Amino acid sequence: MNSLNRRVAERVELSIPVVLGDQVALTRDISPEGVFFTSEDDLELEEGSSIRFYCELSHALPERPWKVEFCGRVVRIEQNHGQTGVAAKIERYRCLH
């Protein structure tokens, strides 16, 4: 079974910045259970490693964006045209306001 067939939840195309430590990446798509993001930086991640990243959601209330922390596990890393792509399973998330 390939990775496309293992998805449980539908992903939505969404391009927002995410912060991983002192590095920034950009999401390509996201679902309640997973995310794919890209970066021009070397993210120094490995398949199977734990991951923690943050994003701000300001679409509904631009004057009061929500900061959300996501924790999960890296399931795939792709190198393509000088960019690193990362697929991660989201294990939990919480709003930090």
C-alpha positions in Angstrom: 0.0 0.0 0.0 1.5 3.4 -0.9 1.3 6.5 1.3 -1.7 7.9 -0.6 -3.8 4.9 0.3 -2.8 5.1 4.0 -4.4 8.5 4.4 -7.5 8.5 6.7 -8.6 12.1 6.5 -8.9 14.3 3.5 -6.1 16.9 3.2 -6.8 20.6 2.3 -4.4 22.7 0.3 -3.2 25.4 2.6 -0.1 27.5 2.3 0.9 29.0 5.7 4.2 29.5 7.4 5.2 27.1 10.2 8.0 27.6 12.6 10.3 24.6 13.5 12.8 25.9 16.1 14.6 28.7 14.4 13.6 27.6 10.9 10.5 28.5 8.8 8.7 26.2 6.3 5.5 26.6 4.3 2.7 24.1 4.4 1.4 22.6 1.1 -1.5 20.7 2.6 -2.9 19.7 6.0 -5.5 17.5 7.6 -6.4 16.7 11.2 -4.0 13.8 11.0 -1.1 15.0 8.8 0.7 17.8 7.1 3.1 18.3 4.3 5.5 21.3 4.3 8.5 22.5 2.3 11.5 24.6 3.1 14.6 25.8 1.3 16.5 25.3 4.5 18.1 21.9 5.6 15.6 21.0 8.3 17.9 18.3 9.7 15.0 15.8 10.2 14.9 12.1 9.8 12.1 9.7 9.0 10.6 8.5 12.3 11.8 11.4 14.3 9.6 13.5 16.6 8.7 16.9 15.3 7.2 20.0 17.0 6.1 23.1 15.0 4.0 26.2 15.4 1.8 28.2 13.2 -0.5 31.2 13.5 -4.1 31.0 12.3 -5.4 34.4 11.6 -8.0 33.9 8.8 -11.0 34.1 11.0 -9.8 36.8 13.4 -6.9 38.7 11.8 -6.6 41.0 14.9 -6.3 38.1 17.3 -4.4 35.2 15.6 -4.3 31.8 17.3 -0.9 30.3 17.8 -1.2 26.5 17.5 1.5 24.0 18.5 1.6 20.7 16.7 3.5 17.5 17.7 4.0 14.5 15.6 6.3 12.2 13.7 8.1 12.6 10.4 6.9 9.9 7.9 8.6 11.0 4.7 11.3 13.4 3.5 11.7 14.5 -0.1 14.4 16.5 -1.8 13.3 18.3 -4.9 14.8 21.3 -6.8 16.7 22.6 -3.7 13.7 22.3 -1.4 13.1 19.8 1.4 9.6 18.4 1.6 8.4 16.8 4.9 5.3 14.7 5.4 4.4 14.4 9.1 1.7 12.6 11.1 0.1 14.9 13.6 -0.3 13.2 16.9 -1.6 16.1 18.9 -2.1 19.8 18.8 -3.1 22.6 21.1 -4.0 26.3 20.9 -1.6 28.5 22.8 -3.4 31.8 22.2 
